[in-house]
Amino acid sequence: MEMKKRINLELRNRAPEEVTELVLDNCLCVNGEIEGLNDTFKELEFLSMAKVALSSLAQLPSLNKLRKLELSDNAISGGLEVLAEKCPNLTYLNLSGNKIKDLSTVEALQNLKNLKSLDLFNCEITNLEDYRESIFELLQQITYLDGYDQEDNEAPDSEEEDDEDGDEDDEDEAGLPEGYEEEEEEEEDEDEEEDEAGSELGEGEEEVGLSYLMKEEIQDEDDDDDYVEEGEEEEEEEEEGLRGEKRKRDADDDGEEEED
């Protein structure tokens, strides 16, 4: 499919100024030029034209809000100065799999002051001696080259994905009705107060329960003591009774002896 037709298909009944992302991978560029893309795509932030047989960037329109540009697996060999002129706010540029051979071609990217990540993987320039050191020295504004920084730390998956996640979070917050968050906070506060009250009540019940048990134990001990005392008194009374009966019998025996 030709690029112009593909662009019309990707619009999906939207106006060009409403489009922020455009993926045109694997479509066909006529004569290696960009077709159908113009300045009306002024809100475009992400553009992918991978493997479209692109050899020239001369027809690239002004895209001041473009931050991420995918141009991998094409036939670009130069003319990169157009990027600084037409897309001054680029932060990510993928030129892997193109026909870039020397440092002088890449030097034009010095004017992309916001560029943080550059990919030249599978370009002939990567065969140069001290390739990485030379690129980092030439383009001091970049942090990542071919997915790694100067200390060989891997780059994050995608800055664009991070931004999209942030935008979704913002949309979620923006979509909440006014006062909704306050109501949620009030409900949470009420729940916390109920939990605290329940906790205090539980502690009070435990204290009452403990006090009751302690009183019961004390009462039981007192009852046991009373029972012991009563038992001792009964034993003493029985002993007294037995001693009285013995004295009575002794007295009767003495009387009988006197009568004899």
C-alpha positions as CSV (number, residue, x, y, z in Angstrom):
1,M,0.0,0.0,0.0
2,E,1.3,3.5,-0.9
3,M,2.1,5.8,2.0
4,K,-0.6,8.4,1.0
5,K,-3.4,5.7,1.1
6,R,-2.1,4.3,4.4
7,I,-2.2,7.8,6.0
8,N,-5.8,8.2,4.9
9,L,-6.6,4.8,6.4
10,E,-4.9,5.6,9.7
11,L,-6.8,8.8,10.1
12,R,-10.0,6.8,10.8
13,N,-12.3,9.7,10.2
14,R,-10.2,12.0,12.3
15,A,-8.9,15.4,11.3
16,P,-5.0,15.4,10.9
17,E,-4.7,17.9,13.8
18,E,-6.4,15.4,16.1
19,V,-3.7,12.7,15.5
20,T,-0.9,12.3,18.1
21,E,0.4,8.9,16.9
22,L,0.9,7.6,13.4
23,V,2.3,4.2,12.4
24,L,3.1,3.8,8.6
25,D,5.4,0.8,8.8
26,N,5.8,-1.4,5.7
27,C,3.9,0.8,3.3
28,L,5.5,2.0,0.1
29,C,7.3,5.3,-0.5
30,V,7.2,6.4,-4.1
31,N,10.7,7.5,-5.3
32,G,11.9,7.2,-1.6
33,E,10.0,10.3,-0.6
34,I,7.5,11.0,2.1
35,E,4.0,11.5,0.6
36,G,0.7,12.5,2.2
37,L,2.2,13.8,5.4
38,N,1.9,17.6,5.8
39,D,1.9,20.4,8.3
40,T,-1.7,19.8,9.3
41,F,-0.4,17.0,11.6
42,K,0.7,19.6,14.0
43,E,-0.2,17.6,17.2
44,L,1.8,14.5,16.1
45,E,4.1,13.3,18.9
46,F,5.0,9.8,17.6
47,L,5.7,8.9,14.0
48,S,6.9,5.5,12.8
49,M,8.0,4.9,9.2
50,A,10.0,1.7,9.5
51,K,10.8,-0.4,6.4
52,V,9.1,1.9,3.9
53,A,12.0,2.2,1.4
54,L,12.6,5.8,2.5
55,S,15.8,7.4,1.2
56,S,15.2,11.1,1.7
57,L,13.8,13.2,4.5
58,A,13.4,16.3,2.2
59,Q,9.6,16.1,2.2
60,L,9.3,15.8,6.0
61,P,6.8,18.4,7.2
62,S,7.2,20.7,10.2
63,L,6.3,18.7,13.3
64,N,7.2,20.8,16.2
65,K,5.6,18.5,18.8
66,L,7.2,15.3,17.5
67,R,9.2,13.6,20.2
68,K,9.7,10.1,18.9
69,L,10.7,9.2,15.3
70,E,11.1,5.6,14.0
71,L,13.0,5.4,10.7
72,S,14.6,1.9,11.0
73,D,15.3,-0.4,8.0
74,N,15.3,2.3,5.3
75,A,17.8,3.6,2.8
76,I,18.7,6.9,4.4
77,S,22.3,7.9,3.9
78,G,22.3,11.6,4.7
79,G,20.3,14.8,4.9
80,L,19.8,14.5,8.6
81,E,20.0,18.3,9.1
82,V,16.3,18.4,8.1
83,L,15.4,16.8,11.4
84,A,16.7,19.7,13.5
85,E,14.8,22.1,11.3
86,K,11.5,20.3,11.0
87,C,11.4,18.3,14.3
88,P,13.4,20.4,16.9
89,N,11.9,18.7,19.9
90,L,12.9,15.1,19.2
91,T,14.0,13.1,22.2
92,Y,14.2,9.6,20.5
93,L,15.5,8.8,17.0
94,N,15.8,5.4,15.5
95,L,18.0,5.2,12.4
96,S,19.0,1.5,12.7
97,G,19.4,-0.5,9.5
98,N,20.0,2.5,7.3
99,K,23.0,3.5,5.1
100,I,24.8,5.8,7.5
101,K,28.6,5.3,7.2
102,D,30.5,8.1,8.8
103,L,30.6,10.6,11.7
104,S,30.1,13.6,9.4
105,T,26.6,12.4,8.6
106,V,25.6,12.1,12.2
107,E,27.2,15.5,13.1
108,A,24.0,17.2,11.8
109,L,22.2,15.8,14.8
110,Q,24.1,18.2,17.2
111,N,21.3,20.7,16.7
112,L,18.7,18.4,18.2
113,K,19.3,19.8,21.6
114,N,16.6,17.6,23.3
115,L,17.8,14.3,21.8
116,K,18.4,11.7,24.5
117,S,18.3,8.4,22.7
118,L,19.8,7.5,19.3
119,D,19.8,4.1,17.6
120,L,22.3,3.4,14.8
121,F,22.3,-0.3,15.1
122,N,23.1,-2.2,11.9
123,C,24.4,0.9,10.2
124,E,27.9,0.8,8.7
125,I,29.0,3.5,11.0
126,T,29.0,1.0,13.9
127,N,32.0,-0.7,12.3
128,L,34.2,2.3,13.0
129,E,36.9,2.1,15.6
130,D,35.9,3.6,18.9
131,Y,32.4,4.1,17.4
132,R,30.6,4.5,20.7
133,E,33.2,6.8,22.3
134,S,33.1,9.0,19.1
135,I,29.4,9.3,19.0
136,F,29.1,10.2,22.7
137,E,31.8,12.8,22.2
138,L,30.2,14.2,19.1
139,L,26.6,14.3,20.4
140,Q,27.0,15.2,24.1
141,Q,23.3,15.8,24.6
142,I,22.4,12.1,24.2
143,T,22.2,9.6,27.1
144,Y,21.6,6.3,25.2
145,L,23.2,5.0,22.1
146,D,21.8,1.8,20.6
147,G,19.9,1.2,23.8
148,Y,22.8,1.7,26.3
149,D,24.5,4.6,28.1
150,Q,28.2,5.2,28.4
151,E,28.4,2.8,31.4
152,D,26.6,0.1,29.4
153,N,23.4,0.5,31.5
154,E,20.4,-0.5,29.4
155,A,17.8,2.2,28.5
156,P,14.3,2.1,29.9
157,D,11.8,0.2,27.6
158,S,10.3,3.4,26.2
159,E,10.0,7.0,27.3
160,E,6.9,7.2,25.2
161,E,5.2,4.3,27.2
162,D,6.0,6.1,30.4
163,D,4.5,9.3,29.2
164,E,1.4,7.4,28.0
165,D,1.0,5.8,31.4
166,G,1.2,9.2,33.0
167,D,-1.4,10.6,30.6
168,E,-3.7,7.7,31.5
169,D,-3.4,8.4,35.2
170,D,-4.1,12.1,34.5
171,E,-7.2,11.2,32.5
172,D,-8.4,8.9,35.3
173,E,-8.0,11.7,37.9
174,A,-9.6,14.2,35.6
175,G,-12.6,11.9,34.9
176,L,-13.6,11.8,38.6
177,P,-16.6,14.0,39.5
178,E,-16.0,17.0,41.8
179,G,-16.2,16.1,45.4
180,Y,-15.8,12.4,44.7
181,E,-12.3,12.2,46.3
182,E,-13.5,14.1,49.3
183,E,-16.4,11.7,49.8
184,E,-14.0,8.8,49.6
185,E,-11.7,10.3,52.1
186,E,-14.7,11.0,54.5
187,E,-15.8,7.4,54.2
188,E,-12.3,6.2,54.9
189,D,-12.1,8.4,58.0
190,E,-15.5,7.1,59.2
191,D,-14.3,3.5,58.7
192,E,-11.1,4.2,60.7
193,E,-13.1,5.8,63.5
194,E,-15.4,2.8,63.6
195,D,-12.4,0.4,63.7
196,E,-10.8,2.4,66.5
197,A,-14.1,2.5,68.5
198,G,-14.5,-1.3,67.9
199,S,-10.9,-1.8,69.1
200,E,-11.5,0.3,72.2
201,L,-14.7,-1.6,73.0
202,G,-13.0,-4.9,72.5
203,E,-10.3,-3.8,74.9
204,G,-12.9,-2.7,77.4
205,E,-14.7,-6.0,77.2
206,E,-11.5,-7.8,77.7
207,E,-10.8,-5.8,80.8
208,V,-14.3,-6.4,82.2
209,G,-14.0,-10.1,81.4
210,L,-10.7,-10.3,83.2
211,S,-12.0,-8.4,86.2
212,Y,-15.0,-10.6,86.4
213,L,-12.9,-13.8,86.2
214,M,-10.5,-12.5,88.9
215,K,-13.5,-11.7,91.1
216,E,-14.9,-15.1,90.5
217,E,-11.6,-16.7,91.4
218,I,-11.4,-14.7,94.6
219,Q,-15.0,-15.5,95.5
220,D,-14.3,-19.2,94.9
221,E,-11.2,-19.0,97.2
222,D,-13.3,-17.3,99.9
223,D,-16.0,-20.0,99.6
224,D,-13.3,-22.7,99.9
225,D,-12.0,-21.0,103.0
226,D,-15.5,-20.7,104.5
227,Y,-16.0,-24.4,103.7
228,V,-12.8,-25.3,105.4
229,E,-13.6,-23.3,108.4
230,E,-17.1,-24.7,108.7
231,G,-15.7,-28.2,108.4
232,E,-13.2,-27.6,111.1
233,E,-15.9,-26.2,113.4
234,E,-18.1,-29.3,112.8
235,E,-15.1,-31.6,113.7
236,E,-14.5,-29.6,116.9
237,E,-18.1,-29.8,117.9
238,E,-18.1,-33.6,117.3
239,E,-15.0,-34.0,119.4
240,E,-16.5,-31.9,122.2
241,G,-19.6,-34.1,122.1
242,L,-17.6,-37.2,122.3
243,R,-15.6,-35.9,125.2
244,G,-18.9,-34.9,127.0
245,E,-20.3,-38.4,126.6
246,K,-17.1,-39.9,127.9
247,R,-17.2,-37.8,131.0
248,K,-20.8,-38.7,131.5
249,R,-20.1,-42.4,131.3
250,D,-17.2,-42.1,133.7
251,A,-19.4,-40.3,136.2
252,D,-22.1,-43.0,135.9
253,D,-19.5,-45.7,136.5
254,D,-18.2,-43.9,139.6
255,G,-21.7,-43.7,141.0
256,E,-22.4,-47.4,140.6
257,E,-19.1,-48.2,142.4
258,E,-20.1,-46.1,145.4
259,E,-23.5,-47.8,145.7
260,D,-21.8,-51.2,145.8
